Amino acid sequence: MNAHFKPPSRDPDAEYLLAALRCASRRLKLIDEEVILIGLALQKGLITSQEAVARTEEIAPGCLDAVATSMWVTA
């Protein structure tokens, strides 16, 4: 190892932010899986459209509105 090498100092704020980002990433993956399951249940007729919307809003509030807005669709 180089005698002049100094490991980067740990910034507590950066460490906290990195941990929060890892948690957010995992949560988004879980939301993705849950939304896929809701879609499958709707496709198979196990739930109604209204139930699918309600369940999606419980899991990821506002995401359906965000998608509709990004596609210039208004309800």
N, C-alpha and C positions, 0 to 999 in steps of 0.2 A: 504494500500500500504506500502511496506517496506520502511522505512526511509532511507535506504542505497541504494535504487534502483536509478540508474541514467539512463535515456533513452540514447540510443546510439546517439552520436553526428552525425549530418547530414553532410555528405561529399558532397559538391556541385557537384563534378565530378561524384560521384556515382549516385546522384539524376538525373543529366542530362543523364547519360548513361541508367538508368532505364527508363526514359521517351523515349529515343531514341529506346530502345529495345521494348517498348510497341508499338510505332509507326511502327517499322519494322514488328512486329508480325501482326498487323492489315493490313499492306500493303501486306504481304505475303498471308493472307487470301483472300484479294481482288483479288490478282493475281490468286490464285487458282480458285476462282469462275469465273473469266474472261476466264481462259484457259479451264475450263469445258464447258462454253458456246461456245467457239470457236470449241471445239470438237463436241458438239452437232450440231452446224451449219454445220460442215463438214459432219457429219454422215447423216444428213437429206438432203444433197445436196444443201444447201443454199449458200455455198461458195466452192471455189476450194481448192485443196491442197496448191497451191501457196498462195492463200489468207490467208489460215489458218496459214501458216508459217510466212507470213508478219505481220499478226495481233499479233501473239504470240511474234514475235521479237519486235514489238512496245511496248508491255506490259512488257515483261521480256527479254530484250536483252541477247542473249547467252544461254538461258536456254535449248533450244533444242540441241545445241552443247554440253552443259554440260551433258545432259542426254545420248546423243549418245556416248560421250567419256566414261562415266561411265559404259556403256554397251559394250564397245570396238567395237563400230560401227563407221565407218567413211563414210562420204558422198562423 
